[in-house]
């Protein structure tokens, strides 16, 4: 194989690897999006008793935000919680119970109520 042929072969291999990586990233993005669609069904909603009992300002209560394109962020400080609640993300509230961690999905109405509680 001549040096020119080696270069062309390397370029072709590199292009194939880039195509494979792009295809893998697309499949991974679709998988994450499919999982996000199921999140809404996987968590229970707050009932009125739990909602009023939750210490929203406490750093032990974390808000978890899941963006449609995959990134997940969380907030424990009051201002960070306010910022997350104003976003369009799917928001989960993680509240430590006595024996277990409770995780609730916040509806848009819940987000407004939590904002007023903060």
RAKA-V530094 format. One record per helix or strand of 2 or more residues. SS is the DSSP state (hx for helix, st for strand). FROM is the first residue (numbers start at 1). TO is the last residue. If there is no record, write none. Layout:
BEGIN
{{SS/FROM/TO} {SS/FROM/TO}}
END
This chain:
BEGIN
{{hx/3/42} {st/44/45} {hx/48/53} {st/62/66} {st/72/75} {hx/78/85} {st/90/96} {st/101/106} {hx/108/117}}
END
